[in-house]
């Protein structure tokens, strides 16, 4: 049976409160008694209960992470960054899949409150007012990862989605593509939908490429199957396109799958560029050129910010915009070079 604090007190001949002081404020205990308690702890292999420590320090050393869909390829690297940052400060994470459901999300928050977690990281989704008010009521410190909230003064870490989409489109234009399509998330998504669509369209305007949004942009949910159907619809109404910008790697892989199954060569017939740089981007055939978000850094920085809030330390910037970059692989062909060869 596991030793308790009572066992330590009995073996060392002191009170329970003295044992507690040795563990938490040893300088308050005379050396003779302190030594007896430490010897008893070693002999009994006593390990103080985490909840008991939390009651003493008013901390439980746990953070909640709310994720809309844990199966999304986007999250493993983000969670790895969060886990490493938490581990460095002796914190643990409770990963919660909300399924993008308000009811499930609120139920999870109540459970996290009962577990007396020290703070919450909210990922990817827009933060609705009811959840913000619930955080205020439950007195949870909150940091946003891969999302932001202009409406509320909450610390966040994310890329500039519009600029990243703009740069992806300019990359395709710079390689001679002028008939470019896009498969995207819904335009009413203010985090990764609307901004990336606007970045794509802005690049076409800036480079004076004629386009009809109704023709060159197709919308769908973020799952592979939905993106496959979106690519099918896009190709049906815009068969002359030579390149497609997919607003996530999963969408890009779905696009490649559709093209391959219809004997359309990537990149020879249609080039494909993705967004995120998940691990699968380097495993596909052809290997996927993509806009890389620093996924690990987003996760690590979000936890780092949250711990500073919890500890009352100053935060250098409320909304951190981390840099993106384009990772070149094999799914985009340079039409300008192709023209020179011909």
C-alpha positions, 0 to 999 in steps of 0.5 A: 500500500502506498505510504501517506503523509500520516505514515511519514508523521508517525515514523518521524515522530512529528505532526502532519503539519510539520511534514507538510512544512518540510515539503513546502517550507523546509526553512521553517523546520528545525534541522533535527526534525527536518532530518527525521522527516526526510529520512522517513520520506526516503524509507517509506518511498513517500510521494506527495499527492499531486492534488494535495500539493495543488491545494497547498500551492493553489496550483495543480500543474495541469493545463487544458487544451481545446481542439476542434478535431484531434484527427486533423493532420495539423495538430500533432506538431502543435501538440508536441510543441505544447507538451515540450513547453509544459514539460519544461515547467513541470506541467501536464496537458489535458487534451480535449476534443470538442468536435467543434460543438458548443455543447460539448465544449461547455461540458468540457470546460465544466469538467476542467473547472472541477479538475482545477486546471491552471489555464486553457489553450484554445486552438484554431476556432474563432472564440465565441462570446459565450465561451469567453464569458465562461472563461471569465466566470470560471476565472481561467487564464486563456491563450489562443493558438493558431487563432486570434480574437480581435474582439477580446484582449486575449494573448494569441500565437498564429501566422498571418493567414492572408499574407501567407496565402498571398505569398503562396499565390505569388509563388505560383505566378512567379513560376508562370501560372496564370490560370490558378484555382483554389480549394478553401475552407468556408468563407465564413470561417474568419481564421483560416477560411476568409483570410486565405481566400482574400490573400489568394484573390489579392495576389491575382488582382495585384498581378492583374490576372483576370479571375472570377471568384465563382469559377476559380475558388471552390469551398469545402470542409477540411476533411480529405473526402470533402476536399476531394469533392471540392477539387472535383467541382473545381476541375469541372468548372475550371478545366483549363487551370494549370495550378491549384492552391489548397488552403491546407495540406490535407486539401492538397493531398485530396486534390492530388488524389483526385488528379491522379485518379483522373490521369491528370499528372502532378505537376506536369499538367496541374501544379499543387501547393498546400498550406501548413507543412504537416509531416504528410507533405513530405511523404506524398507522391509527388512530395508536396510544395507547401506554405509552412506554418511553424507548427511546433513553435505555435504550440510551444509559444502558446504554452509559454505565454499561458504560463507567464499569464498564470505566474503574473509575468509580463507578456512582450506582445499580446498577439504574436504573429509568427513567420511562414515560409514556402517549402519547395518540393516536387508538386509545382512545375516552373512553366517559365523554364518549361517554355524555355526548353520548348 
